Amino acid sequence: MKSIGVASATAVGLGAIIGAGIFVLSGTAIALAGSFALVAFVLVGIVALIMALVFGELCSLMPKEKGASYSYAYNAFGSEVGFLTGILVYFSYATAIAAIGLGFGSYLSSLIGIGATVMPSVFAALLIFALAAVNLFGITKAAKVDFALVVVKLLILAVFVAFAIMFVLGTKSPGYVSFSPGGFNLGSIFDASVVIFFACTGFQTITTFGSRVKGGSRSVMKAMVAAVVISMTVYVLVIVSLLLLVPSQQYTIAADPLAFALNAAGAPYSLQVLIDIGALIATTSAALAMMLSASRISYQISEDRLLPKALRKFDRRRDVAVNGVILSAAIGVVTLFAGNIYEIAAISNFGLLFAYIMACLALIHFRKAGRRADVRMPGYPYLPIIAILAMMAFLVGMPRVALTIGAGLVFSIIIVYYLMREIKDKKVIKVRLFD
């Protein structure tokens, strides 16, 4: 199997991050928090950077694991917590494919001038099927495709930012970026943070093929940190540009904010077409990375004998979890009809937040157990604790529909786990928590 360079690994992480957040959810964040959406992106960026360091050390401890946060929770706390974490994080990635796909469908509808409400979902489904086929060709080819897509979309976003600056200079307008104290609302900032969280944490994708990255664990951590820093810089620039083009009050919960901003600002049609194309590339790249992660996580759970044998089908030559890709695509298509972009993103975030909290706890467990990694994160234990507290706050601030579905999923997973355990007649394990 061929190795993957740091640049390609970083591109896979960027592919998962720069797509849904920038092209799909940036307008929703502004609709929720106004100009203070910038604060939400910075807050989520800080948490994402801490988590990149956490995952860097964990990947160094277990470089051959394909299940990311699931594998770390499973090895730290056993099958009960591992099963719960694995299903939640898998469901999170599989549903994220739908959220990103809806963004693709909305931009494509805008590009070809179709206003029908059903067409974005149709286009999204077609994208998911196409990306399933790409993933089946294997990780090396998927990573190369992602690298090319990332370079193109970064260039297109640079054009968008340049237009916003010229727009303000040309109209001699002070812009619409305003941080008046009266507009500050901590609740709305957390609402915006919740919806964009999954879009800013795609770096975890890199850990699912950490053993394939040249240079080992240090290169994996470098790739994850680079993906977070680059993406957060781009996010801030694009959010400022959106606020320069259109007043924050005009943004709504929609899946094509950049197209809306350019149209409202009277941008040249050629630029609108270019940005639409960039959005199609970005959402394709992000969905590709999410599908790659989801399939490999389901394979790892099955490899640990916590899911049916069918999901263990793995093409060693192409390094791809075949049935995992097919199942992830199917769940993504079904989720397209679960609600609007905000609700789908929030549902996806529930599993991610839970899994990331468990990853932080797993790191604490391994440190206390004396496990030494080749790469160790700085700021331990303070940074992991800060991340845990921030993500718990995000969970509390989630919309009711996401909390309801998330809680229902947790109860369902627990019931299924213990039902299967009873059928298998496994022995009860008793642990004394206190002396």
C-alpha positions as CSV (number, residue, x, y, z in Angstrom):
1,M,0.0,0.0,0.0
2,K,1.3,3.5,-0.9
3,S,2.0,6.0,1.8
4,I,0.3,9.4,2.0
5,G,2.4,12.6,2.4
6,V,1.8,15.3,5.0
7,A,0.4,17.7,2.4
8,S,-2.1,15.1,1.1
9,A,-3.1,14.2,4.7
10,T,-3.6,17.9,5.5
11,A,-5.7,18.2,2.3
12,V,-8.0,15.4,3.5
13,G,-8.5,17.3,6.8
14,L,-9.0,20.6,5.0
15,G,-11.4,18.8,2.6
16,A,-13.5,17.7,5.6
17,I,-13.4,21.2,7.2
18,I,-13.6,23.7,4.4
19,G,-16.8,22.9,2.7
20,A,-19.8,22.6,5.1
21,G,-18.6,25.4,7.4
22,I,-17.7,28.0,4.8
23,F,-20.0,27.4,1.9
24,V,-23.0,25.9,3.7
25,L,-23.3,26.9,7.4
26,S,-21.6,30.3,7.5
27,G,-24.8,32.1,6.7
28,T,-26.7,30.1,9.3
29,A,-24.1,31.1,11.9
30,I,-24.6,34.8,11.0
31,A,-28.4,34.4,11.1
32,L,-28.1,33.0,14.6
33,A,-25.4,35.3,16.1
34,G,-25.1,38.3,13.7
35,S,-21.6,39.8,13.5
36,F,-20.7,37.8,16.6
37,A,-20.7,34.7,14.4
38,L,-17.0,35.6,14.2
39,V,-16.7,35.0,17.9
40,A,-18.4,31.6,17.5
41,F,-15.9,30.5,14.8
42,V,-12.9,31.6,16.9
43,L,-14.3,29.7,19.9
44,V,-14.9,26.5,17.9
45,G,-11.5,27.0,16.3
46,I,-9.8,27.0,19.7
47,V,-11.6,23.9,20.8
48,A,-10.8,22.2,17.5
49,L,-7.1,23.1,17.9
50,I,-7.0,21.5,21.4
51,M,-8.7,18.4,20.0
52,A,-6.2,18.2,17.2
53,L,-3.5,18.0,19.8
54,V,-5.5,15.4,21.8
55,F,-6.0,13.2,18.8
56,G,-2.3,13.7,17.8
57,E,-1.2,12.0,21.0
58,L,-3.8,9.3,20.9
59,C,-3.0,8.5,17.3
60,S,0.7,8.2,18.4
61,L,-0.4,5.6,21.0
62,M,-2.5,3.6,18.5
63,P,-1.4,4.5,15.0
64,K,-2.9,1.4,13.3
65,E,-6.5,2.0,14.6
66,K,-9.0,3.1,12.0
67,G,-11.8,4.1,14.3
68,A,-10.6,7.5,15.6
69,S,-12.4,8.5,18.8
70,Y,-14.2,5.2,18.9
71,S,-11.0,3.2,19.0
72,Y,-9.6,5.4,21.8
73,A,-12.7,5.1,23.9
74,Y,-12.9,1.3,23.3
75,N,-9.3,0.7,24.3
76,A,-9.5,3.0,27.3
77,F,-12.9,2.0,28.8
78,G,-14.0,-1.2,27.2
79,S,-16.8,-2.4,24.9
80,E,-19.8,-0.7,26.6
81,V,-18.4,2.9,26.3
82,G,-16.6,2.0,23.0
83,F,-19.8,0.7,21.4
84,L,-21.8,3.8,22.5
85,T,-19.1,6.1,21.3
86,G,-18.5,4.3,18.0
87,I,-22.2,4.2,17.0
88,L,-22.6,7.9,17.9
89,V,-19.6,9.1,16.0
90,Y,-20.4,6.9,13.0
91,F,-23.9,8.3,13.0
92,S,-22.5,11.8,13.2
93,Y,-20.3,11.3,10.2
94,A,-23.0,9.5,8.1
95,T,-25.5,12.3,8.8
96,A,-22.9,15.0,8.1
97,I,-22.7,13.6,4.6
98,A,-26.3,14.6,4.2
99,A,-25.8,18.2,5.5
100,I,-22.9,18.8,3.2
101,G,-24.8,17.1,0.3
102,L,-27.7,19.6,0.8
103,G,-25.2,22.4,0.4
104,F,-24.0,20.9,-2.8
105,G,-27.6,20.5,-4.1
106,S,-28.5,24.1,-3.2
107,Y,-25.5,25.6,-5.0
108,L,-26.1,23.5,-8.0
109,S,-29.7,24.5,-8.1
110,S,-28.6,28.1,-7.9
111,L,-26.0,27.7,-10.7
112,I,-28.4,26.2,-13.2
113,G,-31.4,28.4,-12.1
114,I,-33.7,25.8,-10.7
115,G,-35.7,27.0,-7.8
116,A,-37.7,23.9,-7.0
117,T,-37.3,22.9,-3.3
118,V,-37.0,19.2,-4.1
119,M,-34.0,19.5,-6.5
120,P,-31.3,20.2,-3.8
121,S,-32.2,16.9,-2.2
122,V,-32.1,15.1,-5.6
123,F,-28.7,16.6,-6.5
124,A,-27.4,15.7,-3.0
125,A,-28.4,12.1,-3.4
126,L,-26.7,11.9,-6.7
127,L,-23.5,13.4,-5.2
128,I,-23.6,10.8,-2.4
129,F,-23.9,7.9,-4.9
130,A,-21.0,9.3,-6.9
131,L,-18.7,9.8,-3.9
132,A,-19.4,6.2,-2.8
133,A,-18.0,5.1,-6.1
134,V,-14.9,7.2,-5.7
135,N,-14.3,5.9,-2.2
136,L,-14.6,2.3,-3.4
137,F,-11.5,3.0,-5.6
138,G,-9.5,3.3,-2.4
139,I,-7.9,5.8,0.0
140,T,-4.9,6.8,-2.0
141,K,-7.0,7.9,-5.0
142,A,-9.5,9.6,-2.7
143,A,-6.7,11.5,-1.0
144,K,-5.2,12.6,-4.4
145,V,-8.7,13.8,-5.5
146,D,-9.1,15.7,-2.2
147,F,-5.7,17.5,-2.6
148,A,-6.6,18.8,-6.0
149,L,-10.1,19.9,-4.8
150,V,-8.7,21.7,-1.8
151,V,-6.2,23.8,-3.9
152,V,-8.9,24.8,-6.3
153,K,-11.4,25.8,-3.6
154,L,-8.8,27.8,-1.6
155,L,-8.1,29.8,-4.7
156,I,-11.8,30.5,-5.4
157,L,-12.3,31.6,-1.8
158,A,-9.4,34.0,-2.2
159,V,-11.2,35.5,-5.1
160,F,-14.4,35.9,-3.0
161,V,-12.5,37.7,-0.2
162,A,-10.8,40.0,-2.7
163,F,-14.2,40.9,-4.3
164,A,-15.6,41.8,-0.8
165,I,-12.7,44.1,-0.1
166,M,-13.0,45.8,-3.5
167,F,-16.8,46.1,-3.1
168,V,-16.3,48.1,0.2
169,L,-13.5,50.2,-1.3
170,G,-15.4,50.8,-4.5
171,T,-18.6,51.9,-2.8
172,K,-16.7,53.8,0.0
173,S,-19.0,51.9,2.4
174,P,-17.8,51.2,6.0
175,G,-19.3,47.7,5.6
176,Y,-21.7,46.0,7.9
177,V,-19.3,44.5,10.5
178,S,-20.6,45.9,13.8
179,F,-19.9,44.6,17.3
180,S,-22.1,46.9,19.3
181,P,-22.4,45.8,22.9
182,G,-26.2,45.8,22.7
183,G,-26.0,43.0,20.1
184,F,-24.0,40.6,22.2
185,N,-25.9,37.5,23.2
186,L,-23.9,34.6,24.7
187,G,-26.8,32.2,23.9
188,S,-26.8,33.1,20.2
189,I,-23.0,32.7,20.0
190,F,-23.4,29.2,21.5
191,D,-26.2,28.5,19.1
192,A,-23.9,29.4,16.2
193,S,-21.0,27.4,17.7
194,V,-23.2,24.3,18.0
195,V,-24.2,24.4,14.3
196,I,-20.7,24.9,12.9
197,F,-18.9,22.5,15.3
198,F,-19.0,19.4,13.0
199,A,-17.8,21.5,10.1
200,C,-14.6,22.6,12.0
201,T,-13.5,19.2,13.2
202,G,-12.9,17.2,10.1
203,F,-9.2,16.9,11.0
204,Q,-10.2,13.7,12.9
205,T,-10.4,12.1,9.4
206,I,-6.6,12.0,9.3
207,T,-6.4,9.7,12.3
208,T,-8.4,7.0,10.5
209,F,-5.4,6.4,8.2
210,G,-2.6,7.6,10.5
211,S,-0.5,4.5,9.9
212,R,-0.4,5.4,6.2
213,V,1.1,9.0,6.7
214,K,4.8,9.4,6.0
215,G,6.8,10.4,9.0
216,G,4.5,8.7,11.5
217,S,2.8,10.3,14.5
218,R,4.5,13.6,14.3
219,S,3.4,14.1,10.7
220,V,-0.2,13.2,11.7
221,M,-0.2,15.8,14.4
222,K,1.4,18.4,12.0
223,A,-1.3,17.6,9.4
224,M,-4.1,18.0,11.9
225,V,-2.9,21.2,13.4
226,A,-2.2,22.7,9.9
227,A,-5.7,21.8,8.8
228,V,-7.2,23.5,11.8
229,V,-5.1,26.7,11.6
230,I,-5.5,27.1,7.8
231,S,-9.2,26.5,7.9
232,M,-9.9,28.8,10.8
233,T,-7.9,31.6,9.0
234,V,-10.0,31.1,5.9
235,Y,-13.3,30.9,7.9
236,V,-12.6,34.3,9.6
237,L,-11.8,35.9,6.3
238,V,-14.9,34.6,4.6
239,I,-17.2,35.5,7.5
240,V,-15.8,39.1,7.5
241,S,-16.4,39.2,3.7
242,L,-20.0,38.0,4.0
243,L,-20.6,40.8,6.6
244,L,-19.0,43.4,4.4
245,L,-21.3,42.4,1.5
246,V,-24.7,42.1,3.2
247,P,-26.1,43.2,6.6
248,S,-26.1,40.4,9.1
249,Q,-29.9,40.8,9.6
250,Q,-30.6,39.6,6.0
251,Y,-29.0,36.2,6.4
252,T,-31.3,33.2,7.0
253,I,-30.9,29.5,7.7
254,A,-30.1,28.5,4.1
255,A,-27.5,26.2,2.5
256,D,-26.0,28.7,-0.1
257,P,-24.9,31.9,1.8
258,L,-22.1,32.9,-0.5
259,A,-24.4,32.8,-3.5
260,F,-26.9,34.8,-1.6
261,A,-24.4,37.5,-0.6
262,L,-23.0,37.9,-4.1
263,N,-26.4,38.2,-5.6
264,A,-27.5,40.7,-3.0
265,A,-24.4,42.8,-3.6
266,G,-24.9,42.8,-7.3
267,A,-21.7,40.9,-8.1
268,P,-20.9,40.1,-11.7
269,Y,-22.6,37.0,-13.0
270,S,-19.3,35.4,-13.9
271,L,-18.1,35.8,-10.3
272,Q,-21.4,34.2,-9.0
273,V,-20.8,31.3,-11.3
274,L,-17.2,30.9,-10.1
275,I,-18.3,30.9,-6.5
276,D,-21.0,28.4,-7.2
277,I,-18.5,26.1,-8.8
278,G,-16.2,26.6,-5.9
279,A,-19.0,25.6,-3.5
280,L,-19.7,22.5,-5.5
281,I,-16.0,21.5,-5.3
282,A,-15.8,22.3,-1.6
283,T,-18.9,20.4,-0.6
284,T,-17.8,17.5,-2.8
285,S,-14.4,17.4,-1.1
286,A,-16.0,17.6,2.4
287,A,-18.5,14.9,1.8
288,L,-15.8,12.7,0.3
289,A,-13.7,13.0,3.5
290,M,-16.7,12.4,5.7
291,M,-17.7,9.2,3.8
292,L,-14.1,8.0,4.1
293,S,-14.1,8.4,7.9
294,A,-17.6,6.9,8.4
295,S,-16.7,3.8,6.4
296,R,-13.5,3.2,8.3
297,I,-15.1,3.7,11.7
298,S,-17.8,1.2,10.9
299,Y,-15.2,-1.3,9.8
300,Q,-13.2,-0.8,13.0
301,I,-16.3,-1.4,15.2
302,S,-17.0,-4.5,13.2
303,E,-13.4,-5.7,13.4
304,D,-13.7,-5.4,17.2
305,R,-16.8,-7.7,16.9
306,L,-19.3,-5.1,18.0
307,L,-21.1,-4.9,14.6
308,P,-22.1,-7.6,12.2
309,K,-19.5,-9.5,10.1
310,A,-20.7,-8.0,6.9
311,L,-19.1,-4.6,7.8
312,R,-15.7,-6.4,8.1
313,K,-15.4,-6.6,4.3
314,F,-12.2,-4.7,3.6
315,D,-10.4,-4.5,0.2
316,R,-6.7,-4.6,1.4
317,R,-5.3,-3.7,-2.0
318,R,-7.4,-0.5,-2.2
319,D,-7.5,0.0,1.6
320,V,-11.2,0.6,1.6
321,A,-14.1,-0.7,3.8
322,V,-16.4,-1.7,1.0
323,N,-19.7,-2.3,2.9
324,G,-19.0,0.6,5.2
325,V,-18.9,2.9,2.2
326,I,-22.2,1.5,0.9
327,L,-23.9,1.7,4.3
328,S,-22.7,5.3,4.9
329,A,-24.0,6.4,1.6
330,A,-27.4,4.9,2.3
331,I,-27.7,6.6,5.7
332,G,-26.6,9.9,4.1
333,V,-29.4,9.7,1.5
334,V,-32.0,8.8,4.1
335,T,-30.9,11.7,6.4
336,L,-31.5,14.2,3.5
337,F,-35.2,14.2,4.5
338,A,-34.6,14.6,8.3
339,G,-35.1,18.4,8.3
340,N,-33.4,21.6,7.2
341,I,-29.7,22.2,7.2
342,Y,-29.6,23.5,10.7
343,E,-31.4,20.6,12.2
344,I,-29.3,18.0,10.3
345,A,-26.0,19.7,11.4
346,A,-27.2,19.8,15.0
347,I,-28.1,16.1,14.9
348,S,-24.6,15.3,13.6
349,N,-23.0,17.4,16.2
350,F,-24.5,15.5,19.1
351,G,-22.5,12.3,18.4
352,L,-19.3,14.3,17.6
353,L,-19.4,16.2,20.9
354,F,-20.0,13.0,22.9
355,A,-17.1,11.2,21.1
356,Y,-14.7,14.1,21.5
357,I,-15.4,14.3,25.2
358,M,-14.7,10.6,25.5
359,A,-11.4,11.1,23.5
360,C,-10.3,13.6,26.1
361,L,-11.1,11.3,28.9
362,A,-9.3,8.5,27.1
363,L,-6.2,10.6,26.9
364,I,-6.4,11.3,30.6
365,H,-6.9,7.5,31.2
366,F,-3.8,6.6,29.2
367,R,-1.6,9.2,30.8
368,K,-2.6,8.0,34.3
369,A,-1.9,4.4,33.2
370,G,1.6,5.5,32.3
371,R,1.3,5.0,28.6
372,R,3.9,7.1,26.8
373,A,3.4,8.3,23.3
374,D,6.0,9.4,20.8
375,V,4.1,12.7,20.5
376,R,2.7,14.3,23.6
377,M,0.4,17.3,23.6
378,P,1.3,20.5,25.4
379,G,-0.8,22.0,28.2
380,Y,-1.9,18.7,29.7
381,P,-4.2,18.3,31.7
382,Y,-5.5,21.8,31.5
383,L,-6.3,22.0,27.7
384,P,-8.2,18.7,27.6
385,I,-10.3,19.8,30.6
386,I,-11.0,23.2,29.0
387,A,-12.1,21.3,25.8
388,I,-14.4,19.0,27.8
389,L,-16.1,22.0,29.6
390,A,-16.6,23.8,26.3
391,M,-18.1,20.8,24.6
392,M,-20.4,20.2,27.5
393,A,-21.6,23.8,27.1
394,F,-22.2,23.1,23.4
395,L,-24.3,20.1,24.2
396,V,-26.5,22.0,26.6
397,G,-27.0,24.7,24.0
398,M,-28.1,22.3,21.2
399,P,-31.6,22.7,19.7
400,R,-34.4,20.6,21.3
401,V,-34.8,18.4,18.2
402,A,-31.1,17.4,18.2
403,L,-31.1,16.7,21.9
404,T,-34.2,14.6,21.6
405,I,-32.9,12.6,18.7
406,G,-29.5,12.3,20.4
407,A,-30.9,11.2,23.7
408,G,-33.2,8.7,21.9
409,L,-30.1,7.3,20.0
410,V,-28.1,6.9,23.2
411,F,-30.9,5.0,24.9
412,S,-31.4,2.8,21.8
413,I,-27.7,2.0,21.6
414,I,-27.6,1.0,25.3
415,I,-30.7,-1.2,25.0
416,V,-29.3,-2.9,21.8
417,Y,-25.9,-3.4,23.4
418,Y,-27.2,-5.1,26.6
419,L,-29.9,-7.1,24.7
420,M,-27.1,-8.5,22.4
421,R,-24.9,-9.1,25.4
422,E,-27.8,-11.0,27.1
423,I,-28.3,-13.1,24.0
424,K,-24.6,-14.0,23.9
425,D,-24.8,-14.8,27.7
426,K,-21.9,-12.7,28.6
427,K,-20.7,-12.5,32.2
428,V,-21.6,-9.3,34.2
429,I,-18.6,-7.3,35.1
430,K,-18.7,-5.5,38.5
431,V,-16.4,-2.6,39.3
432,R,-16.0,-0.9,42.6
433,L,-15.7,2.8,42.1
434,F,-15.1,3.7,45.8
435,D,-13.3,2.0,48.7
